[in-house]
Every structure is written in C-alpha cells, then in structure tokens.
Amino acid sequence: MASKITDSEPLSIQGEAQRARRVTLWATDTEVAQRAATEPDGVVACRERGRHEIPATRLSVAGSLPFTDITEEGFYVRRIPCPSCRHVAEDGTPGPPRVVREEIWDIKHRKGVILVNGAQLVSAKLIYVDADYCVPPGTGRSKPRQWRAAAMSPFLTGQSIKDLRREIIDARDERERLARETYRAATAAAAADEARLRAVPDTA
C-alpha cells in the first residue's frame, strides 16, 4: 500500500522528486542562481531545456547492441544515458551518467525470426542515477527560464549598460554594412555577366 504524501517531504529544485499536490512549491530566482553557479555546463543546459538530451534511436543503436538486459517477463531493456549532463572524467572522456532513460521494448517474432515492425516501445522513464542531481531538497521546482537567466546574468553583471548597448548597435551596423557591400558586389557581378552575354552574337 502506498504511503501517504505529506507536505514535509523534500522537493528537488527541478521537481523530479515532487509528487502531485494541490500547491506547487517553486524555487526563487536567487535559489536557482545559487544552484546554477555550482553546476557544470551540461547540467545547466539540461535544466535550460527542461528536458534531457537523449540521443535519437537510429543514431544511438547503429553499430552497437541496442539492449542491455531482458526482464523476467521477456521484455527487452534499453538504457541510454543523457550525454549532456553526465559526469566528465579528468581526461575529458564521458564519466558516469547522472540521468538514464530506461526503455522497455517488446520484440515480436515468429518461428524465431523478428517480424517487420516487430520492435514496439512499451514504456520509458527517467532514472536519476546520481542522487545529487535532485538536490537541494526543500527548495521546490524551477523553470527553464530561471536557469537561462541564471546562465546569462554572470556574463553581464557589473557591466555598463551604455557600453553594452553601444557594442550591440556597432555590431549590428557593421553586419548591415557588410550585407550592403555583399549585395552591391553581387549586383555588379550579375550586371557584368549580363553585359557579356548581350555582346555574344546570336548564331542560331
């Protein structure tokens, strides 16, 4: 029998551990910013998207064994780690995953031969392998826009707003100038080609 949900249960900052309840506890912008400052880029990227970047099936099964286990019921298990938020080893190679998508597949076959369209996805869920991904408890759910703001703000804090505006306008004006020059050059080249074609006598 399931235990009764109480308001004293801890909630993760992204809300994966949060159960359904009448009132949602949301993290503040300050709490999200503090959390983002301690997280690696890959974790922040997943939180900005509001989802994990699980590789597409065709790309992730090509050239490899697609399944990692078989259940007692005979279903096939596929576990795919999120490459964005997984740990990175000191030598730069992928480390242990933080989050894994676990898929359960039914493979239909006849006389031992897998049928056309025989692979059917039964269910899928995310497994949070790294418990630290869901901390700190008690601060509630966060929104992707809060993580985007937390990622952008450190690059701008302390800058002069006038300098920022001037740099943006200067860069925009330079792009427009280059676009005009490119257009004029292309137009002049087209006109020259047209003039050369008109100079060729019609021998038909």
trRosetta pair geometry for C-beta under 8 A, 3 or more apart (Angstrom, degrees):
i j d omega theta_ij theta_ji phi_ij phi_ji
5 9 6.5 -61 -160 -5 74 144
5 19 4.9 -129 -127 94 142 154
5 20 7.9 159 19 64 176 62
5 21 6.7 -140 132 -81 137 101
6 9 5.7 129 69 -27 72 90
7 21 7.4 115 -98 -150 75 150
9 19 6.9 30 83 12 154 116
10 17 7.0 4 102 112 81 139
10 137 2.9 -9 -173 -171 127 132
10 138 5.3 -55 -135 -46 81 72
11 15 6.7 -4 180 -112 102 57
11 17 6.3 -179 -141 85 42 94
11 18 4.6 36 -139 -88 103 96
11 25 5.6 137 49 67 163 127
11 137 6.3 117 47 -159 33 68
11 138 6.3 112 41 -79 75 17
11 139 7.1 -136 86 54 91 40
11 140 5.3 29 103 -96 135 37
11 141 6.9 -69 161 -42 123 67
12 15 5.9 -134 73 -42 87 14
12 16 5.3 -11 53 40 147 78
12 17 4.4 104 -14 23 107 104
12 18 6.7 -118 34 -32 76 84
12 134 3.7 -75 -108 -173 141 83
12 135 6.8 -72 -129 -70 86 17
12 136 7.9 148 -140 78 54 23
12 137 6.5 -43 -83 -100 49 59
12 139 8.0 -17 171 56 25 84
12 141 7.7 49 84 -92 67 56
13 27 5.2 37 -151 -64 80 152
13 31 6.9 -159 -129 140 114 111
13 32 7.0 147 180 -99 120 69
13 35 5.6 123 -170 -92 172 169
13 134 7.7 168 24 -173 71 43
13 135 7.4 25 -7 124 104 28
13 136 6.4 59 -44 43 109 60
13 139 5.0 0 -95 82 82 117
13 140 7.0 35 -128 75 43 44
13 141 7.3 104 165 -131 31 21
13 142 5.2 12 159 -17 81 118
14 47 6.1 -117 -99 -120 123 101
14 134 7.0 -101 41 -124 98 61
14 141 6.5 16 167 -143 22 65
14 142 5.6 -50 -99 40 50 96
15 18 4.3 -42 -157 14 73 128
15 24 8.0 2 -121 -159 133 107
15 140 7.1 2 -79 168 90 51
15 141 3.2 21 -63 -106 124 100
15 142 7.2 -160 -18 21 98 55
16 126 7.4 -90 -141 94 125 129
16 128 6.1 108 129 -50 155 141
16 133 7.8 15 24 115 150 103
16 134 5.4 -98 57 -109 115 111
17 134 5.2 83 -23 -174 118 139
17 137 7.6 -49 76 -111 146 92
18 21 7.5 -92 174 11 94 110
18 24 7.5 61 165 -139 150 81
18 25 7.5 -159 -122 46 133 94
18 140 7.6 46 -85 -148 139 50
18 141 5.9 -57 -8 -60 157 104
21 24 7.1 146 72 -79 93 50
24 140 7.3 101 159 -159 71 110
24 141 6.1 -37 178 25 109 129
25 139 7.9 170 137 139 113 23
25 140 3.5 -129 124 -103 87 113
25 141 6.8 125 84 8 61 78
26 140 5.0 -176 -126 140 1 140
26 141 5.6 -47 -111 66 57 79
26 142 7.3 109 -164 -94 72 38
26 143 7.5 1 -150 -26 114 98
27 31 4.4 -122 -174 86 99 129
27 32 5.3 115 120 -54 126 88
27 35 7.9 -21 -179 -1 154 140
27 139 4.7 41 -107 146 100 96
27 140 4.7 -174 -50 75 62 92
27 141 6.5 -137 -5 86 89 26
27 142 4.4 -27 43 -77 128 87
27 146 7.1 146 87 137 104 167
28 31 4.7 99 54 5 78 102
28 32 7.1 -146 94 -2 43 86
28 139 8.0 -91 18 -169 74 97
29 32 5.8 -57 -149 39 33 110
29 33 6.2 35 153 -21 67 107
29 146 5.7 -145 -112 -139 67 102
29 149 6.7 -40 -147 96 110 140
29 150 7.5 -176 -170 -67 73 94
30 33 5.7 -54 -145 36 31 112
30 34 6.4 32 156 -19 64 105
31 34 5.8 -54 -149 35 30 111
31 35 6.4 27 153 -16 63 108
31 139 5.0 180 -179 -167 147 131
31 142 7.7 -142 98 -86 102 115
32 35 5.7 -58 -149 39 32 111
32 36 6.1 34 154 -23 68 107
32 142 4.9 126 -97 -135 117 135
32 146 4.3 45 85 149 176 119
32 147 6.2 -112 179 -74 122 59
32 149 7.8 68 101 69 130 100
32 150 5.2 -129 127 -52 94 142
33 36 5.7 -52 -142 35 30 112
33 37 6.6 38 156 -28 62 102
33 149 7.7 -63 -79 109 97 91
33 150 4.4 -163 -101 -122 60 102
33 153 6.8 -28 -124 54 120 146
34 37 5.9 -50 -154 24 30 115
34 38 7.4 11 155 -6 59 106
35 38 6.4 -73 -163 40 35 100
35 39 6.4 28 150 -25 71 116
35 136 7.4 -137 -96 8 112 93
35 139 7.9 171 -51 98 133 160
35 142 7.8 -127 55 -52 148 159
35 150 7.7 -9 65 -171 77 164
36 39 5.7 -63 -142 32 36 112
36 44 5.6 73 -145 -110 91 115
36 47 7.7 -137 -98 76 94 146
36 147 6.1 156 -90 -139 126 71
36 150 3.7 130 14 139 161 133
36 151 6.3 -120 -175 -64 140 65
37 150 7.7 -108 -40 178 70 108
37 154 7.5 131 -102 -68 89 136
39 43 4.2 -109 179 83 116 129
39 44 5.3 139 101 -52 120 86
39 47 7.7 33 123 4 166 138
40 43 5.3 94 60 8 74 101
40 44 7.3 -144 99 -2 38 91
40 85 7.8 139 76 -145 105 60
40 88 7.3 176 -168 12 162 113
41 44 5.8 -62 -150 40 33 110
41 45 6.2 39 153 -27 69 105
42 45 5.5 -50 -148 30 32 116
42 46 6.8 31 155 -17 63 100
42 84 4.6 171 -163 160 92 60
42 85 4.6 173 133 -97 98 37
42 86 6.9 -59 135 36 154 47
42 88 7.6 138 -3 -34 141 112
43 46 5.9 -53 -155 33 34 109
43 47 6.5 26 151 -13 66 108
43 84 7.9 151 -68 129 27 87
43 85 4.6 82 -92 -137 57 100
43 98 7.1 24 -97 32 100 171
43 133 7.2 -154 -133 -129 118 87
44 47 5.7 -60 -148 42 34 108
44 48 6.2 40 152 -25 68 104
44 147 6.0 173 -161 -177 75 111
44 150 7.5 -133 -141 94 116 108
44 151 5.5 127 166 -84 134 117
45 48 5.7 -50 -147 32 30 113
45 49 6.6 24 156 -13 63 105
45 53 7.6 -18 125 -20 113 130
45 84 5.2 -116 88 -179 123 125
45 85 7.3 -156 61 -68 90 80
46 49 5.9 -59 -151 40 32 107
46 51 7.2 -107 -165 96 75 28
46 52 5.3 7 -142 -104 119 62
46 53 6.7 -117 -98 -7 85 88
46 82 6.5 50 -100 159 137 148
46 84 5.2 147 -59 101 96 128
46 85 4.5 -31 -14 -50 142 124
46 99 7.6 143 -161 25 163 146
47 50 7.2 37 -173 -76 35 40
47 142 7.0 10 -171 93 118 126
47 144 6.7 175 150 -113 57 63
47 147 4.2 174 118 -103 105 163
48 144 5.4 78 -170 -161 33 89
48 147 4.7 -134 -78 106 62 118
48 148 5.1 97 -136 -70 101 77
48 151 6.5 -21 -77 -6 128 146
49 52 7.8 148 82 -71 128 15
49 53 7.0 92 36 -58 169 89
49 144 6.6 -110 88 -126 8 130
50 143 7.7 -15 -93 -167 115 50
50 144 4.1 -65 -50 -59 102 124
52 82 4.0 -83 -176 -102 119 140
52 84 6.8 -171 -158 43 69 116
52 85 6.7 -80 -127 13 97 122
52 99 5.3 -129 -102 104 153 142
52 101 7.0 -173 86 -51 133 106
52 126 6.8 131 12 -118 140 131
53 82 5.8 102 53 -158 64 92
53 83 6.5 -70 93 52 106 81
53 84 4.3 85 32 -22 123 127
54 80 5.5 85 -156 107 100 127
54 82 6.0 -65 -76 -97 64 75
54 101 4.8 13 -109 -7 142 148
55 59 5.2 -114 173 88 108 112
55 60 4.0 126 100 -62 123 115
55 80 6.4 -130 42 -175 89 131
55 83 6.7 53 -44 -7 103 122
56 59 4.6 75 66 15 91 108
56 60 6.6 172 79 -8 42 95
57 60 6.2 -71 -139 43 24 100
57 61 5.9 3 174 -6 67 116
58 61 6.8 -65 -135 40 20 96
58 62 6.5 35 165 -42 59 106
59 62 6.4 -47 -150 9 25 115
60 64 7.7 -61 158 51 54 130
60 80 5.9 21 172 -125 160 128
61 64 6.3 -131 -161 62 37 88
61 66 4.2 12 -135 -102 113 103
65 68 7.8 115 111 -79 107 51
66 76 8.0 42 102 151 99 133
66 78 6.0 -34 155 -107 79 120
67 70 7.3 57 145 -65 136 72
67 76 4.4 -65 -119 178 151 107
67 77 6.0 105 -164 66 95 46
67 78 5.2 -79 -110 -77 62 77
67 105 7.1 -112 -94 41 119 128
68 77 5.7 -67 64 102 80 93
68 78 6.4 117 7 -124 89 34
68 79 5.0 -41 25 22 148 101
69 76 7.7 151 86 -162 47 49
69 77 4.0 -10 66 54 91 128
69 79 7.8 41 9 -15 105 112
70 74 6.7 -12 179 -140 104 32
70 75 7.1 163 -158 81 61 38
70 76 5.8 -29 -105 -105 74 57
70 77 6.7 -152 -76 7 22 91
71 74 6.7 -44 74 27 79 20
71 75 4.5 10 32 53 121 88
71 76 7.8 -117 6 -56 84 14
71 77 6.2 110 -42 -45 87 108
71 104 7.1 10 -21 -135 138 110
75 104 4.9 18 151 -174 139 97
75 105 6.4 150 -175 68 85 41
75 106 5.9 -51 -119 -82 88 64
75 122 6.2 -58 -139 16 136 152
76 104 7.4 139 72 -162 46 49
76 105 4.4 -33 68 68 98 100
76 106 7.6 169 20 -83 88 17
76 107 5.6 44 -8 -19 133 114
77 102 6.7 -21 -164 -166 96 94
77 103 7.3 145 -159 79 47 54
77 104 6.2 -20 -101 -103 65 64
77 105 7.6 -168 -72 21 19 83
78 102 7.3 151 81 -158 51 45
78 103 4.3 -14 62 61 102 105
78 104 7.9 -162 24 -70 77 21
78 105 6.2 47 -9 -14 112 119
79 100 5.1 5 -173 174 98 126
79 101 7.2 161 -153 80 48 48
79 102 5.2 -11 -102 -103 80 73
79 103 7.6 -167 -73 23 35 71
79 127 7.8 -34 -137 33 107 132
80 100 6.7 150 72 -161 35 72
80 101 4.9 -15 61 58 92 99
80 103 7.3 24 2 -3 104 111
81 86 5.4 50 157 -78 124 134
81 94 8.0 132 97 173 142 134
81 97 3.3 -128 -138 -92 124 144
81 99 7.1 124 -155 84 65 50
81 100 5.0 -42 -94 -100 61 80
81 101 7.9 -178 -89 17 14 71
81 129 8.0 -34 -115 4 100 143
82 85 5.2 17 105 36 123 93
82 86 6.2 171 84 -40 67 88
82 97 6.5 120 39 -156 65 110
82 98 7.0 -49 57 61 110 85
82 99 4.6 15 10 76 125 102
82 100 7.3 -135 -7 -85 75 32
82 101 7.2 95 -55 -21 81 94
83 86 6.0 -47 -138 12 30 119
83 94 6.8 -64 -138 -112 82 134
85 98 4.9 -74 124 48 103 131
85 99 6.0 37 73 17 127 110
85 133 7.3 74 150 -122 136 123
86 94 5.7 26 105 -161 135 97
86 95 6.3 179 149 67 93 67
86 96 6.9 -155 -167 105 95 34
86 97 4.4 -55 -112 -115 110 57
86 98 5.7 -162 -105 3 44 80
86 99 7.8 -119 -73 36 72 66
87 94 7.7 101 81 -177 59 56
87 95 3.4 -63 101 84 97 124
87 96 5.1 25 33 54 126 69
87 97 7.4 -138 14 -86 80 13
87 98 6.7 122 -33 -47 76 89
87 130 7.5 133 -40 -73 107 147
88 92 6.5 -13 178 -141 109 34
88 93 7.5 153 -161 77 67 29
88 94 6.7 -58 -112 -117 59 36
88 95 5.5 -158 -92 0 4 107
89 92 6.8 -39 75 34 78 18
89 93 4.8 -6 43 62 124 79
89 94 7.1 33 -2 90 97 15
89 95 4.5 145 -51 -72 73 97
96 129 7.0 -135 159 122 102 136
96 130 7.3 126 116 -66 109 108
97 100 5.3 92 109 -64 147 89
97 129 5.5 80 93 36 86 145
97 130 7.5 -143 119 -20 49 104
98 128 7.1 -18 157 -155 71 69
98 129 6.2 -170 -171 58 20 91
98 130 4.0 -53 -133 25 71 129
98 132 7.9 -80 -135 68 108 85
98 133 4.7 120 177 -70 115 131
99 126 5.8 -12 -171 -170 106 108
99 127 7.1 152 -159 78 55 48
99 128 5.7 -24 -104 -109 78 58
99 129 6.7 -164 -86 15 21 87
99 130 7.5 -68 -45 29 57 93
99 133 6.4 145 -55 -155 95 174
100 126 7.3 146 78 -158 40 58
100 127 4.8 -20 65 61 92 100
100 129 5.6 62 -6 -34 107 117
101 124 6.1 5 180 -174 99 107
101 125 7.5 170 -152 88 59 28
101 126 5.7 -37 -98 -99 64 65
101 127 7.7 169 -95 16 15 78
102 124 6.8 168 86 -151 49 58
102 125 5.7 -14 59 62 95 77
102 126 7.6 150 15 -112 78 15
102 127 5.3 49 -17 -16 117 118
103 121 6.1 -57 -168 -138 113 101
103 123 7.4 175 -151 92 50 46
103 124 4.6 -13 -103 -103 74 94
104 121 7.6 102 76 -165 53 60
104 122 4.5 -57 103 64 98 112
104 123 4.8 15 42 52 114 84
104 124 7.2 -156 18 -71 70 49
105 119 5.9 -17 -170 -163 126 86
105 120 6.7 142 -161 74 71 43
105 121 5.8 -44 -103 -103 76 49
105 122 6.3 176 -107 2 18 92
106 119 7.8 148 79 -155 50 39
106 120 4.7 -21 63 67 97 99
106 122 5.3 92 -22 -54 98 112
107 114 6.0 -50 176 -122 104 111
107 118 5.7 46 -168 137 61 103
107 119 5.7 -10 -108 -100 74 66
107 120 7.8 -177 -81 24 30 71
108 114 7.2 101 82 -152 50 66
108 115 5.1 -35 106 32 97 120
108 118 4.1 -136 62 -151 80 85
108 119 7.9 -137 21 -55 77 25
108 120 6.8 44 -16 -2 106 112
109 112 6.3 -11 151 -167 130 9
109 113 5.8 167 -163 79 96 30
109 114 4.7 -54 -95 -93 98 45
109 115 6.0 -172 -109 -16 36 80
109 118 6.1 62 -69 -163 58 149
110 113 6.1 -29 67 60 64 84
110 115 5.9 62 0 -66 99 105
114 118 4.5 -166 180 68 82 155
114 119 7.6 20 -175 -49 127 81
115 118 3.8 129 59 -73 75 112
117 120 8.0 50 158 -65 74 86
121 124 6.6 -12 -179 -39 120 108
128 131 6.9 94 127 -98 106 38
128 133 5.3 -141 -160 64 110 128
128 134 5.8 50 166 -36 162 115
130 133 4.8 95 88 -24 97 102
131 134 6.4 -62 -172 36 50 102
131 135 7.3 54 138 -33 73 103
132 135 5.5 -49 -152 17 50 117
134 137 7.8 33 131 -75 89 76
136 139 5.6 67 81 -5 93 123
142 146 5.1 -111 -174 68 98 139
142 147 6.6 92 138 -45 127 94
143 146 4.8 101 61 -2 77 102
143 147 7.6 -150 97 -1 45 84
144 147 5.7 -58 -154 38 40 109
144 148 6.3 40 151 -20 72 103
145 148 5.5 -49 -145 36 37 113
145 149 6.3 39 154 -19 66 103
146 149 5.8 -53 -150 37 31 111
146 150 6.2 31 151 -20 64 108
147 150 5.4 -52 -142 38 34 113
147 151 6.3 34 156 -20 65 105
148 151 5.8 -56 -148 36 30 109
148 152 6.3 21 156 -14 65 111
149 152 5.9 -61 -142 41 30 105
149 153 6.0 37 163 -34 67 108
150 153 6.2 -41 -134 21 25 115
151 154 7.6 -62 -174 23 27 101
152 155 6.1 -69 -170 35 47 110
152 156 6.6 15 151 -3 80 117
153 156 6.0 -79 -150 46 36 99
153 157 5.8 48 161 -46 77 102
154 157 5.9 -36 -132 10 32 117
156 159 5.5 -85 -165 26 55 122
156 164 7.2 33 -139 -100 99 149
159 163 6.4 -117 174 70 93 116
159 164 5.6 85 131 -55 128 112
160 163 3.9 78 75 7 108 107
160 164 6.7 -175 91 -11 57 82
161 164 5.5 -52 -147 36 35 115
161 165 6.3 36 155 -19 66 104
162 165 5.9 -54 -148 37 30 109
162 166 6.3 30 154 -19 65 108
163 166 5.7 -55 -146 37 31 111
163 167 6.3 31 156 -19 66 106
164 167 5.9 -56 -149 35 28 109
164 168 6.4 27 154 -18 63 107
165 168 5.8 -57 -149 37 31 111
165 169 6.2 26 157 -15 67 108
166 169 5.9 -57 -145 40 30 107
166 170 6.1 30 157 -19 66 109
167 170 5.8 -54 -142 38 28 111
167 171 6.2 27 158 -17 63 108
168 171 5.9 -59 -149 38 27 109
168 172 6.3 27 153 -19 64 108
169 172 5.6 -54 -146 37 31 112
169 173 6.2 31 156 -19 66 106
170 173 5.8 -55 -146 37 29 110
170 174 6.4 30 154 -20 64 106
171 174 5.7 -53 -148 35 31 112
171 175 6.6 34 153 -20 64 103
172 175 5.8 -53 -152 33 32 111
172 176 6.5 29 153 -16 65 106
173 176 5.7 -56 -149 38 33 111
173 177 6.3 37 152 -23 66 105
174 177 5.6 -50 -146 33 33 113
174 178 6.4 30 156 -16 65 105
175 178 5.9 -58 -150 39 30 108
175 179 6.3 32 152 -21 65 107
176 179 5.5 -53 -147 35 32 114
176 180 6.5 34 154 -20 65 102
177 180 5.9 -54 -152 34 31 109
177 181 6.5 28 152 -16 64 106
178 181 5.7 -53 -146 38 34 111
178 182 6.2 36 154 -21 66 106
179 182 5.7 -54 -147 36 30 112
179 183 6.3 32 153 -20 64 106
180 183 5.7 -55 -148 36 32 112
180 184 6.3 30 155 -18 66 105
181 184 5.8 -53 -145 37 31 109
181 185 6.2 30 156 -19 65 107
182 185 5.8 -55 -147 37 29 110
182 186 6.3 26 155 -17 64 108
183 186 5.8 -58 -147 38 29 108
183 187 6.2 29 155 -20 65 108
184 187 5.7 -55 -146 37 30 111
184 188 6.2 30 156 -19 65 106
185 188 5.8 -54 -146 36 29 110
185 189 6.3 29 154 -19 64 107
186 189 5.7 -54 -147 37 31 111
186 190 6.4 32 154 -19 65 106
187 190 5.8 -55 -149 36 31 110
187 191 6.4 30 153 -19 65 105
188 191 5.7 -54 -148 36 32 111
188 192 6.4 33 153 -20 65 105
189 192 5.7 -53 -148 35 32 111
189 193 6.5 32 153 -19 64 104
190 193 5.7 -53 -149 36 32 111
190 194 6.4 34 152 -20 65 106
191 194 5.6 -54 -149 36 32 113
191 195 6.4 35 152 -21 65 104
192 195 5.7 -52 -149 34 33 112
192 196 6.5 33 153 -18 64 104
193 196 5.8 -54 -150 35 33 111
193 197 6.5 33 152 -19 65 106
194 197 5.7 -55 -150 35 33 112
194 198 6.5 33 153 -20 65 103
195 198 5.8 -53 -150 33 32 110
195 199 6.6 32 152 -22 63 106
196 199 5.7 -56 -153 32 34 112
196 200 7.1 40 150 -30 63 97
197 200 5.9 -46 -158 17 39 113
